[in-house]
Amino acid sequence: MNTQQLQCFISVADKLNFSKAAEELYLSPPTVTHHIQTLEAELNTKLFIRTSKMVRLTEAGTFFYGDAKEILMKIDISKKRAEKAATRNISFLRIGCTSNAELQSLSIILSNLQIEYPRVYPVIIIKDYSQLIALFDDKQLDIMLLTKEMIKDTRDCTFKRLKVITKYAVMSVDSPLSAYKKLTFDDLKESCLITLHPDLIPFQYKDKVQQKLTFHSQQHLGFICENDQVGILLAKSGYGIAILPAYCISADIKDIIAIPIQEQETMEYGIAYQSKPKEKYIKYFIDNFSLPEI
């Protein structure tokens, strides 16, 4: 699907006439017909009913009309933004995060970046690590905050370790376990455990806690969350104990207790970036970014 196909579709839909659409777009009628047929083949549906006397939209074509208009509008807006940025000499630093909790750690570095490079604007994308890596591979991200395990198969990627982290048991302040300084898995085995979906954190085969979590889920009731902050909310509300890596836990969250878990493998956490970055503002971020203590 491309913009010319969409433009042909919109023009024919507006005029209900292939010849008039071709005239408006400065194309030949066969070219317009070809673009419509190609679009219909890609969508696997007919968009127009066409006879020798009339042209009208099918039901699918009517539904697609609004989507096509919106797509073209967004493309036009993006093009204008890019042109505006180019004329103003504006650049964008594209940062990928796997958790909303990581945003807090960006505050100081972005404040300093704004002073040092006022024409550089951050674009922050929050997705699971596999989606971030796909964007990174397509050169659509400059920096990612994640663990070394998450990027082990990623090419042209440099990892800078900022901290060695572990997992925590996150619970309500009213939990019977809230007075503990450290917890073993045996302390947790009778609790309802709240864990993250596998898409959010890679499995580490050497990590005893992850192995026990897998076994626990087969024997006990638990929650699997597709968002770490949902896990914290459930724990805070007394539904169970959330098992989360440190980077998912904001320092300013109230009414929860985060207790480190023993018997687990540590994780290297930091930033990953395209090898040999050329832009000075990317190098500035890499050299000056640090993590606060939770």
Secondary structure, DSSP 8 states (H G I E B T S, - for coil): --HHHHHHHHHHHHHS-HHHHHHHHT--HHHHHHHHHHHHHHHTS--EEE-SS-EEE-HHHHHHHHHHHHHHHHHHHHHHHHHHHHHTT-EEEEEEES-GGGGGGGHHHHHHHHHH-TTEEEEEEE--HHHHHHHHHTT--SEEEEEGGGGTT-SSEEEEEEEEE-EEEEEETTSTTTT-SSB-HHHHTTS-EEEE-TTTS---TT-HHHHHHHHHHHHS-EEEESSHHHHHHHHHTTS-EEEEEGGGS-TT--SEEEEEBSS---EEEEEEEESS---HHHHHHHHH------
